Structure formats: C-alpha cells, structure tokens
Amino acid sequence: MPEYAREYLLTHGTNYSYNDLLTIAKGQLHLEDEITNDVKRMKLPKGWEDQMVFIDTDMYVMKVWCEFVFQKCHHFILDQIVERRYDFYLLCNIDLPWTHDPLREYPDKEPREQLFRMYEDILINQQTPWVEISGGYEQRLHKAISSVSAILFPGKQDPS
C-alpha cells in the first residue's frame, strides 16, 4: 500500500508543520480504508477469505513523528490508535546502512536509534504481536516471510 506521507511531502515540500502531520494522518487513514475496502470486494481463492493488507505507516508512526519533531501529538491520532486494530507488526531495525532519500530525515545514528527505541517501546507496550526484523537484506526478507507465514498459517512449517 502506498504511503500518504510520501505523496503529501512530494506535493507540498518537506518544510511541514504540526498541523500538516494531522492532514497526513487523515490522508493515510483514508488511503488505508480505501484499499482495505477494495480488497474486501475482491473475489479471493478458497482459503484466503481473510483479506490481507500490508500497511507501511499507521497512527503509531504518526504519533512518533509528531512527538519526535514537535513534542506533542494530535488527539485525533491518539484516538485512532485506540480505535484501529491490526494483526501484526514488523519492526525494522536500523542496522542497515543509511540510504539517502530526499524525504528521509535523520541520517545520523543517534536520532535513528532514538526513533527505533520509541517504536520498540510502543510495540512492547501494546497487545498486537510483533517481531523485529534485522540483519542483511536476505535475512530480513526471510524473517519477514517466516513471521507473516506463522501468523497466516499457524502450526504449519515455514514454506521457505
């Protein structure tokens, strides 16, 4: 699923405000709902009745972004965290080398570590299962596939 923040920043620039983050959060939720509804309308093969949507950004990300940059968070975002439910999280470690992207902030190790710890703390203190993804690209891919497979097919052996 595309990330609304990327589209927003590409259109409006990277000099964003606290209120822009609320706009981005609402746009992200709209996009999430739109794609989820599209998937629900699809005719899926037998055994795939429970639709699956992978989401790159949710309201936890928006919460961390608001708090890291502006030291506060919109109540709307906090309310959505309570209302929305997800099945599983993949938390990517920061152990890969930094890759430049004109929209990506904080190339230095210290803020990246701080952000990672903020995300980790959130996941530790909520009820949804999650797994940390680390290592090289192939290791990450294998762990992500294995972890998602374990959620989709509990009790079955890893297909890879």
N, C-alpha and C positions, 0 to 999 in steps of 0.2 A: 504494500500500500504506500502511495507517495506521502511524503511528509509535508504538511501545510506550511510549516515554518520556513522551509526552504523556498517554496513558491512565494511566500509573502516577502521574505527578505530580498529575493531576486527582483521583485517588483518595486519594493519601497526603499531598498537600501539597508545597510547594516547599522545605521545610526537609529536604533529603535528606543522606544520609551517603555515605561512600566505599563502604560495603557495599551501599547502595541502588543505586549505579551498576552493580554486578555483577548484581544482580537485574534491573535494567532491560536490561542487555546480554543476559542469558539469555532474557528475555521477548522482546526484539527478534529474536533468532535463532530462537526457537520460532515467532513470527509469520511471519518470513521463510520458514522451512521449510514451514509450513502453507500459505501462499499459493502458494509455488513448486510444491508437490505438487498443489494444486488446479488450477493452470494446466496441469501435465503431464497431468492426467486429462481436460482439455478436448479436444474434437474441433475442431481448428483447420482453417481453409481451406487448400487446397493452396498451398504456397509459404511457409506460416507454421509449418512443423513445429518450428522452433526457437522455443520459447516465450520471451516477453519479460516480465520483471517489473521495474518501476521501484522502487527502494528509496531512501527518503529518508535513512535512518540505517543505517550499518554499523559495524563494530568500529573503524574509523579514527575515526569521530565519538566513539565511546565512549572511545577512547584519549585523544583530545584533551581531552575533557570531564574525565576522571579527572586527567590531568596538569595541566590549567589550574587546576582547583579544588583538588586535593589533592596535587599534585606527585608523584604516583606512579600506577601503573596495575596492575590485576589481571593476573596471569599468564594467567588464562583468556582474557581479551580479547586479549592478545598472541598466544596460541596460535591463537585463532580467526582472527586476521589472516593468519597463515601458512596455515591450512587452507582458508579460503574464497577463492573466485576470482570475480571479477566481470569484465564485458566492457568497461565504460566508465564514466567519472565525469564529471559536470558539476559544476564548482566555481563557485558563485555568489559574485561579488564583493560587496563591501559598499558599492557606490556608489549604492544606492538609499537614500532617507531611512528612518530608523528608524521602524518601525511598532510601536506598543505591543501587547503580548500579555502577559497575566498570567503566562505561563510562560516568557517570553523574558527572558533575563538580559543584562546588559551593554549598555545603550543608548549609552554613551559611545564616542566614536570610537576612542580609544586601545586599549581591550581588544578591540574589534571588529577593528581592524587586526591586533593581535597574534594573535587566533584565526585570521583569514584567512591570515596568513603560516604559521601552524602547519599548517593544512590544505594550503596550497600546497606547503610543504616535503615533507610526506608524499607528495603526488602526484608531485612531481618525482623522488622517490627510490624509486619503485616501478615496476613494469613495465606496469601497465594503462594504456591510452590515456586521456587526459582532455582537457577543454577548459574554459577559463574563460568564464563567462557574465557579461557586464556590459552596461551601458547601460540605456536605458529599458525599460519592460515589453514593448513590441512588439519591440524589438531582442533582448531576452533570449529571448523566445518563438521568434523566427525563428532565432536562433543555436542554440538547443537542438534545435529540429526539424531544422535542417540537419545538425547534428552527429550526431544519432541516426540520421537517414536515411543519412548517409555510412557509418555502421557497419553498418546493416541492408542497404543496397543499394550496396556498394562499386562504384565505377566508373560509377554512374548519375548523371544530372543531378539537382540539387536540384528536388524537385517543387513547391516554393512559388514 
